Amino acid sequence: MDTQLGPDYEKVCGVESLPLGATIVVQMADKPVALTHCSQGVFAFEDYCPHRAGPLSEGQIDGTVVTCGWHQAKFDLATGVCLAGPTKQSLKTRRVKSDAGFYWVQKAEMMIS
């Protein structure tokens, strides 16, 4: 097992790979997961909009809000709650931890709304 945080977390990238303002997509099991680093911290979320599966990593991120580029649905990255848009479904998010120079992401999505 390649983790210092237990079996629920997976090492996804070095902290230097995700500077402030950056967003990357990593593959976890069979799902793309986006990580974004903003002034409020690092957030991880499944990289598709619950409305029509648009790639959220290609949308606009402003603080802790991501806006889908397809239909302008907005989600709070800290809670997963849908703030606006054609859907009311929450975004599936994952916890992120930093340890030993790496970011570790929770393996299973959570609904924290």
N, C-alpha and C positions, 0 to 999 in steps of 0.2 A: 504494500500500500504506500503510495507516494504522497503522504500528507502528514503534517504535524498537527493538524486541526481535527483529526478524526475522520471517520468514513463518510461524513455528510458533506465534506468540502473537497473541491478539486482545484489543484494549482493550475491557473490559466495563463498567466503571463508575469514577466518581471515588472516591477513598478516603473522602471524607466521606459517601458513600452507604452505607457499610458500617461503622458504629460497632461497638465492642466489644459482643459479645452478639447481634449482628444476623445474620440469614440472609436472603439474597435469591435469586431465581431469575432467570437470564438465558437468552436463547435463543442457542445457538451452532450454526450450520448448522441441522440439523433436530432438535436435542436440547436439552431443558431441562437447564441446569447450575446447581446450587446453589452459592453461596459462603457460607461462614460465617466469622465473625471471633470467635475465642475467645482466651483469654490465651496460648495456645501459638502463635498465628498465624492466617493466613487459609488456608482449605482450599476446594478446588473438587471437586465430585463430580457425577456424573450423577444427576439428581433422580428416580431410581426405584430401588426395592429389586430386587435380582436375583431375589428369591424370587417375588413376584407383582406387581411393578411399582408398589407403593405409593409415593406421593410422600414421599421422605425429608425434604424441607424442612419438611414438616408434622409430622415426628416430633420426639422430644426429643433435644437435643444437650447433652451433659455433658462438658466438656473436649474431647477429641478423639474421643469416641464418639457416634455417632448411632444412635438406636433407632427402628426403623420402627414407626409407629403402628398398622399393620395386624396384624402377627403377631409383633412384638417382636424381630425379628432385629437384631443389634447389629454395627456395623462401626467399625473404627478409621479415622478420616479421614486420618491420616498415612500409613497403609500400604495401606488398602483391604481389609485382612484381615477376614473374618467372625469375630466373637468369640463369637457365640451366635445361636441361632435355628433356624428350620426349614430354613435353607439353609446350604450350605458354600461357595457361590460368593462370590468377592470382589467388592467394590464398585469400579466404574470411577472412578478419580480423575484429576485433572489438576493439573499444576503451576501455581502462582500466583506472579507477580512484581509488585512495586510499582515504578513508575517515573513520574516527572514528575507525581505527584499522581493517578495512575490505577492500577487493578488490571488486569493483563494475564493472561489464562488460556491455557494450552496448548490448541491447537485439537483435537488428537487425544487421546482418552482413553489412559491407561496403566494397566497392571496392575503395581503395585509390590510385590506380595506375593511 
